[in-house]
Amino acid sequence: MFDVDGDAITDGPVGRVLLLLAAPLVAQNLVYVANALVDTFWLGRVSEDAVAAVGLSLPVQSLLGAVVVVAAVGTQILVAQRAGGDDEAGARRVAFNGALVALAVTAAVAVPVAAFAEELVRFLGADPALAGTTAAYLAIVAAVLPVGAVGETVENCFTARGDTRAVLHVSVASVLVNLVAAPTLIFGVGPVPAFGVAGAALATALSGVAGLLHVLAYAAGIGRDTFRLTRDALVVDAGDLREVVAVGLPLGGQRGVSELVRVLVVGLVAVAGGAAGVAAYTVGARVATLAIVPALGVQQAAQSMIGQNLGAGAPRRARRTTLVGTGTVVVGFLALGAVQFLFAGAIADLLAPDLTPTGRSLSVLYLRVLAVSYPALGGTYTLLAGFNGASRTRTSLVADLIKYWAIRFPIAVAAVPATATFGAFGLAVAPGLGWGVEAVFWAVTVSNVAGFLGLGAYFAFATRRGMFPTAAERAGGGGTAEDDD
């Protein structure tokens, strides 16, 4: 049903092709997020402290994810451009070298994080009662990070090639493993002891291993023939290694600067709102992660379409893909935000029914405040797809530096009581204004809206200056601004 012919990516109706490519990716990301929500669902039936313990580790996990982005997205963009230019051998070679980059950079970061997880958590200013549990969860997740990084990089090669159903199959297999393993390892079944919070991390690790084995089987030609890593591609190429890093590093930096702010913000929430505030922030973060799935799917599909069209010398079609994707997502997210606003209480009760009255009240408030910014949040992803597909990945880095460090964090600091001083990772922040944890919630929404408006203005400026024709020439596809759609 969702098969897309390779020629249609560069010659078919933009809107239809984009949606066909995005649909399996949206489903795949829903499955991926469901994999993460399994933890919150089961731990929410253990205690509020169990939810808060995982919540404290989420920003650190996302910060680790910034390292994964370097290879995964950098490889996707380059494979798409080479596939669009009919350089199949070059696309396969980039895929192999991208996987090597993924393994190397994630191992370099994951090993020390796993070894010093408890010290890292204490730097966050975690409550001593939560620090040990959070550290155990984080250490396990970090230890298997390289496995997930290689798997995601290879999956992105299928996406770049237009086979978005492959990544859906892999994710479904992974989440099925987690659905069985999570309750078993958290609560214990038969001879399997109850590991509690650590059991949630072990289940996540098992699902990651299952996903890697599945996608490697596809890449070997077992059950799939759209993208294969043949023996001739298994060559270390210094040029490909450098290019993957050059394209992906700004995206990793983008993810890193945004997630570092999230790390600091969680610390602010802990000081201003206590365990109830952290639990509310965790519920909101989990739901927002689920909500952005459609935008993320369209972004991934658009990056592949844009890259292939630039490689094929069709810059106007690349620009149109960005605009169609952004318009579609903004309209859809208006409806999505309305649903979340109206049913915030029911959502909080479903995810964490054992929250205290204060925790539930804060969760409902945060869900509603987040919902206001959903159209801007979703549109940002698809606008960035235009820049990323054109290898203008530094734009993503600069945009997030402004969004998170110049807007979100200064507003969030106001949440801290005037008599308190917040510190995280050895960084001290001056006392705030005592506005309460609600200020953190509004800081997220204000930064989302401001970031979208600013990025939209810059996109209009960059396209007038010939961003897409220039990118087509660099990708080897040639083309001019007058190319037909």
ZIKA-V926694 format. One record per backbone hydrogen bond with DSSP energy under -0.5 kcal/mol. CO is the residue of the C=O (numbers start at 0). NH is the residue of the N-H. Records with the same first field share a line. If there is no record, write none. Layout:
CO: NH ; NH
This chain:
4: 7 ; 8
5: 8 ; 9
6: 9 ; 10
7: 11
12: 16
13: 17
14: 18
15: 19
16: 20
17: 21
18: 22
19: 23
20: 24
21: 25
22: 26
23: 27
24: 28
25: 29
26: 30
27: 31
28: 32
29: 33
30: 34
31: 35
32: 36
33: 37
34: 38
35: 38 ; 39
36: 40
37: 41
38: 42
39: 43
41: 44
42: 45 ; 46
43: 353
46: 50
47: 51
48: 52
49: 53
50: 54
51: 55
52: 56
53: 56 ; 57
54: 58
56: 60
57: 61
58: 62
59: 63
60: 64
61: 65
62: 65 ; 66
63: 66 ; 67
64: 68
65: 69
66: 70
67: 71
68: 72 ; 73
69: 73
70: 74
71: 75
72: 76
73: 77
74: 78
75: 79
76: 80
77: 81
78: 82
79: 83
80: 84
81: 86
82: 85
85: 87
86: 90
87: 91
88: 92
89: 93
90: 94
91: 95
92: 96
93: 97
94: 98
95: 99
96: 100
97: 101
98: 102
99: 103
100: 104
101: 105
102: 106
103: 107
104: 108
105: 109
106: 110
108: 112
109: 113
110: 114
111: 115
113: 116
115: 119
116: 120
117: 121
118: 122
119: 123
120: 123 ; 125
121: 124
122: 424
126: 129 ; 130
127: 131
129: 133
130: 134
131: 135
132: 136
133: 137
134: 138
135: 139
136: 140
137: 141
138: 142
139: 143
141: 144
143: 147
144: 148
145: 149
146: 150
147: 151
148: 152
149: 153
150: 154
151: 155
152: 156
153: 156 ; 157
154: 157 ; 158
155: 159
156: 160
157: 161 ; 162
158: 161
161: 163
162: 165 ; 166
163: 167
164: 168
165: 169
166: 170
167: 171
168: 172
169: 173
170: 174
171: 175
172: 176
173: 177
174: 178
175: 179
176: 180
177: 181
178: 182
179: 183
180: 184
181: 185
182: 186 ; 187
183: 187
184: 194
185: 195
188: 191
190: 192
191: 188
192: 194
194: 197
195: 198 ; 199
196: 199 ; 200
197: 201
198: 202
199: 203
200: 204
201: 205
202: 206
203: 207
204: 208
205: 209
206: 210
207: 211
208: 212
209: 213
210: 214
211: 215
212: 216
213: 217
214: 218
215: 219
216: 221
217: 220
218: 228
220: 222
227: 229
229: 232
230: 233
232: 234
234: 236
235: 237
236: 240
237: 241
238: 242
239: 243
240: 244
241: 245
242: 246
243: 247
244: 248
245: 249
246: 250
247: 251
248: 252
249: 253
250: 254
251: 255
252: 256
253: 257
254: 258
255: 259
256: 260
257: 261
258: 262
259: 263
260: 264
261: 265
262: 266
263: 267
264: 268
265: 269
266: 270
267: 271
268: 272 ; 273
269: 273
272: 276
273: 277
274: 278
275: 279
276: 280
277: 281
278: 282
279: 283
280: 284
281: 285
282: 286
283: 287
284: 288
285: 289
286: 290
287: 291
289: 292
290: 293
291: 295
292: 296
293: 297
294: 298
295: 299
296: 300
297: 301
298: 302
299: 303
300: 304
301: 305
302: 306
303: 307
304: 308
305: 309
306: 310
307: 311
308: 313
309: 312
313: 317
314: 318
315: 319
316: 320
317: 321
318: 322
319: 323
320: 324
321: 325
322: 326
323: 327
324: 328
325: 329
326: 330
327: 331
328: 332
329: 333
330: 334
331: 335
332: 336
333: 337
334: 338
335: 339
336: 340
337: 341
338: 342
340: 343
342: 346
343: 347
344: 348
345: 349
346: 350
347: 351
351: 354
355: 359
356: 360
357: 361
358: 362
359: 363
360: 364
361: 365
362: 366
363: 367
364: 368
365: 369
366: 370
367: 371
368: 372
369: 372
370: 373
372: 376
373: 377
374: 378
375: 379
376: 380
377: 380 ; 381
378: 382
379: 383
380: 384
381: 385
382: 385 ; 386
383: 387
384: 388
385: 389
386: 391
387: 390
390: 392
391: 394
392: 396
393: 397
394: 398
395: 399
396: 400
397: 401
398: 402
399: 403 ; 404
400: 404 ; 405
401: 405 ; 406
402: 407
403: 408
406: 410
407: 411
408: 412
409: 413
410: 413
411: 414
412: 415
413: 434
414: 435
415: 433
416: 419 ; 431
421: 428
423: 426
426: 423
428: 421
435: 438
436: 439 ; 440
437: 441
438: 442
439: 443
440: 444
441: 445
442: 446
443: 447
444: 448
445: 449
446: 450
447: 451
448: 452
449: 453
450: 454
451: 455
452: 456
453: 457
454: 458
455: 459
456: 460
457: 461
458: 462
459: 463
460: 464
461: 466
462: 465
465: 469
466: 470
467: 471
468: 472
469: 473
470: 474
471: 476 ; 477
472: 475
479: 482
